[in-house]
């Protein structure tokens, strides 16, 4: 694992620990590890889109209102 991946994993672990404490969730080690794994997966998927440069003249999509 790269240093940047280790740092990201540490940040996710800290986030999960803080969020579970804030919401009063008692996660055992297995559940905490799975939640951390899911957040790391979401982060890696989101990074693919965040890292794409967008043109300066792009406009946001219209807002859907039913």
C-alpha positions in Angstrom: 0.0 0.0 0.0 1.3 3.5 -0.9 1.8 6.1 1.8 -1.1 8.1 0.4 -3.3 5.0 0.6 -2.2 4.4 4.2 -2.9 8.0 5.1 -6.4 7.8 3.4 -7.1 4.6 5.4 -6.1 6.3 8.6 -8.4 9.2 7.9 -11.3 6.9 7.1 -10.7 4.9 10.3 -10.7 8.2 12.3 -13.9 9.3 10.6 -15.7 6.0 11.2 -14.6 6.1 14.9 -15.7 9.7 15.4 -19.0 9.2 13.5 -19.9 6.0 15.3 -19.2 7.7 18.7 -21.2 10.8 17.7 -24.2 8.7 16.8 -23.8 6.3 19.7 -23.1 3.3 17.6 -21.2 0.5 19.2 -19.4 -1.3 16.3 -17.5 -4.5 16.9 -14.2 -4.9 15.2 -15.6 -6.8 12.3 -18.3 -4.3 11.6 -16.0 -1.4 12.0 -13.6 -3.0 9.5 -16.4 -3.5 7.0 -17.6 0.1 7.3 -14.1 1.3 6.8 -13.7 -0.9 3.8 -16.9 0.4 2.3 -15.9 4.1 2.9 -12.5 3.4 1.2 -14.3 1.9 -1.8 -16.6 4.9 -2.0 -13.6 7.2 -1.8 -11.8 5.4 -4.6 -14.9 5.6 -6.8 -15.4 9.3 -6.1 -11.8 10.1 -6.7 -12.1 8.9 -10.3 -14.6 11.7 -10.9 -13.0 14.4 -8.7 -9.7 14.1 -10.5 -11.2 14.7 -14.0 -10.6 18.3 -15.0 -13.7 20.1 -16.1 -13.9 22.9 -18.7 -14.3 26.4 -17.3 -17.4 27.0 -19.5 -19.4 23.9 -18.3 -22.8 24.5 -16.9 -24.6 22.6 -14.2 -27.4 20.2 -15.1 -30.9 21.4 -14.7 -32.6 20.8 -11.3 -35.2 18.1 -11.4 -38.5 19.1 -9.9 -41.3 16.7 -10.2 
